[in-house]
Structures are given as C-alpha cells and as structure tokens.
Amino acid sequence: MPALKINDKIPDFQADAYHQGNITKINTADYRGKWMVFVFYPADFTFVCPKELEEMATYYTNFTQLGAEVFSVSRDSAYVHKAWHNSTPQLQAIQYPMIADTTGNICRAFGTLNETDGLSYRATFIVDPDGYVKVIEMNDNSFGRSTKELLRKLEAAKFVRENQGKVCPPSWEPGEETITPG
C-alpha cells in the first residue's frame, strides 16, 4: 500500500489505545465528521517524545475547541503506553487517545514507518471531517515539532474549508486578511 498523500482519504482502522486510564479500542470511522490530528512518534520511554506529547496535552483543549480529536501513535502496545503515562510526570495531563500500532500497519499506511529500525518517523497528519489528508509534516526523529504551528495549520485548514474560494497567506493567523485567488 503506497503512503498517504495530500487529499488522499485515510483508511478506516481499529486499534487498541490507552485513553483516560483505560485500554480501549479506537475506530477512526467513529470520528468522521470531526477533524483528526495524528501525531506519530518513534517510541515510548524516549527523550524528545515526552516533551512533544506534553506540549500537545497543553494545547489539547485548543484542538478540541476547533472540532478536532488528537491521536498519538507509536509502535508500542497500549500497555506500554499506560506504563509510560503512569510513570512519567510530563504525560499526566494527556487526555487524547494514545494509539498502539504493534503491527506497524498504521505507520505503513501513513508512510511513517522506518523499515530499517521498525519505528515511526516523527510525523503529523491533519485529516478533515470527511477523512481527507490536508496536512502532512514529517521530520527526522532527532528533533521535535511545534504544536503551536500544528494548531495554526489546523486553523488555516478549517478556515479554508469553511470559506470556499479563500486561501491563507504564509504565517496566517485567525482574524488576519486572507486571499481570494483570481
């Protein structure tokens, strides 16, 4: 299966997740009609990842107020997610589902799996309420991403969806002027 590209529809999938103190099943079909933000990272119990997931937890309410659900995804099991969450003070504020991709199939579908080491690259996908990919961001695992910038990209994608015929200039923030092509 080729990796997802911009404007591809994500496949529906079910996966175990650690969420709100429980191991549960997540089915992406249940989230149609909402924006979805997938935050892929290499592994639990690493160095950059807890800082990133903590920062995402800090902004989580901002994402939900925009009608989005956030999912973190790594190759670890839901039980490892639970152990990591419960033993790492930085992760105590996480309210979003932590998806377990033990088979690597989700990472493969999204194109984030590094087949050499079996881990996911650090990647983020914003998916619109109809299931189409609007943002892909992927970088080397040695440095983290900006949750604040990810939130800005969600705001821009949401604005463009709700205001047909308008586009957002570089570094656009809500309330700033947009462009009508033509």
Phi, psi and omega per residue, in radians:
M1 nan 2.179 3.121
P2 -1.210 2.699 -3.142
A3 -1.151 2.606 3.102
L4 -1.117 2.530 3.073
K5 -2.150 3.003 3.095
I6 -0.973 2.365 3.140
N7 1.245 0.125 2.955
D8 -1.355 2.620 3.055
K9 -1.527 2.311 3.134
I10 -1.283 2.565 3.052
P11 -1.289 2.521 3.003
D12 -1.217 2.458 3.080
F13 -2.568 2.742 3.020
Q14 -1.992 2.520 3.112
A15 -2.717 2.687 2.988
D16 -1.234 2.627 3.103
A17 -2.637 2.686 2.945
Y18 -1.685 2.147 -3.080
H19 -2.636 2.158 3.082
Q20 0.894 0.812 3.051
G21 1.474 0.028 -3.094
N22 -2.291 2.692 2.942
I23 -1.522 2.187 -3.043
T24 -2.447 3.018 3.048
K25 -1.776 2.364 3.047
I26 -1.936 2.308 3.056
N27 -2.150 2.035 -3.071
T28 -1.083 -0.460 3.100
A29 -1.043 -0.495 3.120
D30 -1.212 -0.247 -3.077
Y31 -1.841 0.092 3.062
R32 -1.041 2.464 -3.068
G33 1.686 -0.155 3.077
K34 -2.097 2.705 2.935
W35 -1.235 2.527 3.078
M36 -2.182 2.363 3.104
V37 -2.110 2.032 3.134
F38 -1.812 2.160 -3.109
V39 -1.987 1.713 3.133
F40 -1.495 2.473 3.106
Y41 -2.570 2.809 -3.003
P42 -1.128 -0.912 -3.025
A43 -2.951 2.670 3.011
D44 -1.194 2.851 3.103
F45 1.025 0.686 3.087
T46 -2.032 -2.908 -2.938
F47 -1.716 -0.862 -3.111
V48 -1.418 -0.628 -3.005
C49 -0.976 -0.794 -3.128
P50 -1.109 -0.592 3.108
K51 -1.146 -0.744 3.126
E52 -1.133 -0.824 -3.110
L53 -1.184 -0.559 3.043
E54 -1.140 -0.765 3.115
E55 -1.103 -0.707 3.089
M56 -1.072 -0.708 3.113
A57 -1.089 -0.638 3.124
T58 -1.075 -0.652 -3.102
Y59 -1.710 0.031 -3.027
Y60 -0.936 -0.774 3.131
T61 -1.049 -0.641 3.090
N62 -1.068 -0.711 3.125
F63 -1.160 -0.800 -3.107
T64 -1.164 -0.587 3.093
Q65 -1.134 -0.397 3.084
L66 -1.574 0.091 3.122
G67 1.460 0.437 -3.100
A68 -1.978 2.602 2.941
E69 -1.954 2.426 3.128
V70 -1.790 2.448 3.050
F71 -2.317 2.193 2.954
S72 -1.601 2.589 -3.070
V73 -2.434 2.237 2.967
S74 -2.523 3.052 -3.115
R75 -1.354 -0.121 -3.131
D76 -1.216 2.736 3.100
S77 -1.330 2.859 3.096
A78 -1.084 -0.535 3.129
Y79 -1.239 -0.620 3.062
V80 -1.203 -0.716 3.060
H81 -0.975 -0.788 -3.123
K82 -1.084 -0.822 3.139
A83 -1.074 -0.744 3.140
W84 -1.133 -0.825 3.126
H85 -1.005 -0.826 -3.046
N86 -1.306 -0.325 -3.096
S87 -1.858 -0.015 -3.073
T88 -2.114 1.891 -3.088
P89 -0.924 -0.625 -3.128
Q90 -1.066 -0.399 -3.038
L91 -1.697 -0.039 -3.065
Q92 -1.060 -0.476 -3.084
A93 -1.488 -0.064 -3.105
I94 -1.124 2.215 3.094
Q95 -2.015 -0.208 -3.091
Y96 -1.531 2.759 3.123
P97 -1.155 2.405 3.065
M98 -1.848 1.743 -3.027
I99 -1.363 2.411 3.088
A100 -1.734 2.137 3.103
D101 -2.050 1.129 -3.041
T102 -1.129 -0.482 3.124
T103 -1.458 -0.354 -3.062
G104 1.460 0.021 -3.079
N105 -1.167 -0.617 3.117
I106 -1.198 -0.813 3.108
C107 -1.041 -0.725 3.097
R108 -1.082 -0.803 -3.117
A109 -1.052 -0.654 -3.134
F110 -1.520 -0.154 3.114
G111 1.385 0.408 -3.098
T112 -1.772 -0.131 -3.031
L113 -1.359 2.182 2.987
N114 -1.531 1.803 -3.059
E115 -1.115 -0.391 -3.129
T116 -1.188 -0.819 -3.107
D117 -1.873 -0.098 3.099
G118 1.370 0.134 -3.138
L119 -1.837 2.832 3.065
S120 -1.457 2.540 2.910
Y121 -1.251 2.822 3.073
R122 -1.319 1.930 -3.041
A123 -2.537 2.675 3.133
T124 -2.367 2.416 3.100
F125 -2.247 2.317 2.975
I126 -1.879 2.207 -3.065
V127 -2.082 2.288 -3.090
D128 -1.319 3.003 -3.072
P129 -1.071 -0.305 3.089
D130 -1.602 -0.048 3.096
G131 1.681 0.229 -3.104
Y132 -1.733 2.397 -3.132
V133 -1.240 2.186 3.116
K134 -1.950 -0.436 3.135
V135 -2.442 2.342 2.983
I136 -2.250 2.249 3.078
E137 -2.356 2.216 -3.137
M138 -2.475 2.386 3.097
N139 -2.538 2.946 3.099
D140 -0.978 2.617 -3.084
N141 -1.295 -0.093 -3.077
S142 -1.446 -0.105 3.080
F143 -2.513 2.618 -3.033
G144 -1.537 2.954 3.140
R145 -1.745 2.983 3.127
S146 -1.789 1.986 3.088
T147 -1.145 -0.608 3.122
K148 -1.080 -0.743 3.104
E149 -1.191 -0.650 3.087
L150 -1.082 -0.734 3.097
L151 -1.089 -0.738 3.106
R152 -1.071 -0.714 3.119
K153 -1.133 -0.677 3.078
L154 -1.100 -0.767 3.127
E155 -1.045 -0.729 3.137
A156 -1.173 -0.779 3.135
A157 -1.082 -0.719 3.130
K158 -1.159 -0.748 3.121
F159 -1.040 -0.842 -3.106
V160 -1.090 -0.699 3.121
R161 -1.108 -0.693 -3.067
E162 -1.498 -0.188 -3.097
N163 -2.273 1.236 -3.115
Q164 -0.888 2.399 3.131
G165 1.565 -0.044 3.114
K166 -1.931 2.610 3.032
V167 -2.307 2.784 -3.082
C168 -1.861 2.281 3.090
P169 -1.265 3.026 3.128
P170 -0.977 2.471 3.086
S171 1.040 0.342 3.129
W172 -0.974 2.416 3.032
E173 -2.141 2.629 3.122
P174 -0.921 2.381 3.141
G175 1.686 -0.320 3.119
E176 -1.437 2.880 -3.116
E177 -1.152 2.492 3.070
T178 -1.959 -3.087 -3.074
I179 -2.130 2.448 2.970
T180 -1.880 1.892 -3.122
P181 -1.079 2.607 3.075
G182 2.586 nan nan
